[in-house]
Amino acid sequence: MLGDGDRSRTCLAFRHLAEDAGFGFQGWLCAGAGRSVDRQQITCLIDRINLVAAGEDRPLRAHFSKAELQRQPACVASKLQAAGRKGNWLDADQPAPALRRNAPERVAAQRSTR
């Protein structure tokens, strides 16, 4: 749980290290205020990491090939939604969120306060 004294959020740290492939990643997933971390969501996010190019890096290609064989069947979007979980932009078949744009009025207001 992370907090600043007034507010707190539940968080989940994750780390993956494949020393044989010279590859690793780490991060945090924090839920919104008053919510708990959705462990299935982070599992599926990590499960969808794909190797785009490895050149002649055989250990890295082998690591991702092995991971491909171990994909989580629970991360198929239809199964997540059938379980009552609402889909979001991290799910493979959901649309990406709209890009945020500064409304002209807000940009003008920001400039006038500087």
N, C-alpha and C positions, 0 to 999 in steps of 0.2 A: 504494500500500500504506500503510495506517495501522497504527501500532503504539504501544505504550506502553513499549517496552523489553523486556518479557517476552513479550508476545503481539503478533501482527500479523494483519491481515485485508486481503484484496485488496478494493479499492473501485473504483467507476466513477462519475465525476461526469458529469452531463448538464445541458444548458442548451438552452432554445429561446427565441428572441426573434423576435417578429413586430412589428417597429416600426410597420408600416403599420396594424396592428390595435390597437396599444397593449396587447399581450398578451405575456406571457412566463412561464416557470417554470424552475426549476432544482432540482437535488437530488443526492443521493448514493445509490448502492446498494452496500452492503457485503455480502460473502459471509460465511458462517460460518467459524469457525476451520478452517484447513486446506483450504478449498474455494476455487474460483475463481468469479468473477462470471459469472452466466449472462446474457450479452448479449441473447439472444433474449427472456428474461423481461422485461428493462427495455424492450426495443423494443415488446413487446406491451402492457406496462403503459401506456406513452406513447401507443401507437396507439389505446387504448380511451378516451382522454380525450374526453369529449363536452361539447358546449355545451348547457346546460339552458335558459338564457334570456339574451337579449342586448338585449331591448327594441328600441330604434331604432338600436342600434350596428351600422350596416351594414358597416363594415370588419371588425369581429369576426365577424359572421355569415358574411361572404365568406371569411374565413380558415378557419373551421371547415368551410364547404361544400367548399372546395378540399381540405382534409385528408381529408374523408369520401371523396372520389374516389380518394385515394391510400392507402387502408387496406391493410395488409400481409396478403396471403393466407396467409402462413406463420403468422399469429397465430390462425388458426382452431384451436380446442382439439384437434380430432381429429387434425390434422396434427402438432401438437406431440407428442401422445401416441404417434402412429404412429412418430415419430422416436426413440422410446425415452425421451422426457423425461417425468418424473412430473408429473402435474397438481397444482396447488396452489390456494389461495384466490384468487390473482390471475387465474386462468383463468376465462373467462366461464361455463363449465358446471360449475364445481366449487363445492361448498358453502362458505359463509363459516365461519371457525373459530369454535369455541365461545367464548363470553365467559368470561373468567377471573373466578372469584368467590373471595372470601376464605372459606376454610373456617372455621366458627365456632371450632374449636380454635385455628387460627392467629391469628385476631383476638383471642381471649382471651389467648393467649401474648404477643402484641405489646403489649396493654394492660398486662399484668402487669410487663413489663420497662421501662415508662416511669416 
